[in-house]
Amino acid sequence: MSKVLVIDDEPGYRASLEFFLTQAGNRVVTAGTAAEAVELAADFQPEVLVADWLLGEQQTGLDVARRLQSLIPALQTIIITALSEDEVRQKATEADVFQCVEKPFEPGALVDAVRRAASQSD
C-alpha cells in the first residue's frame, strides 16, 4: 500500500482519482489547492504525488512538486495533463518528475504509474 497525495482543482476529477487509487489499495489524501497540498503533505508524508499540471491560483502541479520535494526528498511525482505530453516533458524532466500521464487515460494506467513510482521511493 502506497501513500498518495492527489492535487487537482476540479472536485469531480479529484474524487475520481481518489476512488480508483484507493480501490487499488493505496492510502490517498486529496487537495484542491497548492497550499492545501503542502499543508497535508507535512503530516501525511506521501510517497507519491499525483498532480494536475494546470491548477488554479496561477500555479502548476510542477510548482507543488518542487515545494514538496524539498520537504520530502524521496517523493515521486506523476504529472497528469490534458496538454500534449511534449509540451510539459522538458520542464518535468528538469524537475525530476517520475512520469507524465496525458489525459484522457485509463485508470489502470495511472494505478500502474503510481505502483512503479512508489517502488522508486523506497
C-alpha positions in Angstrom: 0.0 0.0 0.0 1.4 3.4 -1.0 0.7 6.8 0.4 -0.5 9.0 -2.4 -1.3 12.7 -2.4 -3.5 13.8 -5.2 -3.9 17.5 -6.1 -6.4 18.6 -8.7 -8.5 21.8 -8.7 -11.5 20.0 -10.2 -13.5 18.4 -7.4 -15.2 15.7 -9.6 -11.9 14.7 -11.2 -10.2 14.7 -7.8 -12.8 12.4 -6.4 -12.5 10.0 -9.3 -8.7 9.8 -8.9 -9.1 9.2 -5.2 -11.7 6.4 -5.8 -9.7 4.3 -8.3 -6.4 4.8 -6.5 -8.0 3.8 -3.2 -9.7 0.8 -4.9 -6.2 -0.3 -6.0 -5.1 -0.5 -2.3 -3.4 2.9 -1.9 -3.9 5.3 1.0 -5.0 8.5 -0.6 -5.3 12.1 0.6 -6.6 14.8 -1.8 -6.1 18.5 -2.1 -7.8 21.2 -4.2 -5.1 23.8 -4.0 -1.3 24.1 -3.8 -1.4 25.5 -0.3 -3.7 22.7 0.9 -1.4 20.1 -0.6 1.7 21.5 1.1 -0.2 21.6 4.4 -1.5 18.0 4.1 1.9 16.6 3.0 3.6 17.8 6.2 1.6 15.3 8.3 0.8 12.7 5.6 4.3 12.3 4.2 3.3 10.8 0.8 5.5 8.5 -1.2 3.8 9.6 -4.5 2.3 12.9 -5.6 -0.2 12.8 -8.4 -0.6 16.4 -9.6 -2.6 18.0 -12.3 -0.4 20.2 -14.5 -2.7 23.2 -14.5 -4.1 24.3 -11.1 -5.9 27.5 -10.2 -4.1 30.3 -8.4 -1.7 30.6 -11.4 0.2 27.5 -10.2 1.1 24.2 -11.7 1.4 20.8 -10.3 5.1 21.2 -11.0 5.2 24.2 -8.6 3.7 22.0 -5.9 6.1 19.1 -6.7 9.1 21.3 -6.3 7.9 22.6 -3.0 7.1 19.1 -1.7 10.3 17.5 -3.0 12.3 20.0 -0.9 10.4 18.8 2.2 10.2 15.1 1.2 13.3 14.2 -0.9 12.1 10.7 -1.7 8.8 11.9 -3.1 8.0 10.6 -6.6 5.8 12.9 -8.8 3.4 12.0 -11.5 2.0 14.9 -13.5 -1.3 14.4 -15.3 -2.1 16.8 -18.1 -4.5 17.4 -20.9 -1.8 19.3 -22.8 0.4 17.4 -25.2 3.0 15.4 -23.1 5.8 17.0 -25.2 4.7 20.5 -24.0 5.4 19.6 -20.4 8.1 16.9 -20.7 11.1 19.2 -20.7 10.0 21.1 -17.6 9.0 17.9 -15.9 12.4 16.3 -16.7 14.2 19.3 -15.2 12.2 18.9 -12.0 12.9 15.2 -11.7 9.3 14.1 -12.3 8.8 10.4 -12.4 6.3 10.3 -15.2 3.8 12.5 -17.2 0.4 10.9 -18.0 -1.6 12.5 -20.7 -5.4 12.9 -20.2 -7.6 11.1 -21.0 -6.1 7.9 -19.6 -7.4 4.6 -18.3 -7.5 4.3 -14.5 -5.2 1.3 -14.7 -2.5 3.3 -16.4 -2.3 5.7 -13.5 -2.5 2.9 -10.9 0.4 1.3 -12.7 2.4 4.5 -12.7 1.7 5.0 -9.0 2.9 1.5 -8.3 6.1 2.0 -10.2 6.7 5.4 -8.7 6.2 4.0 -5.1 8.7 1.3 -5.8 11.3 4.0 -6.6 10.7 5.9 -3.3 12.0 3.1 -1.1 
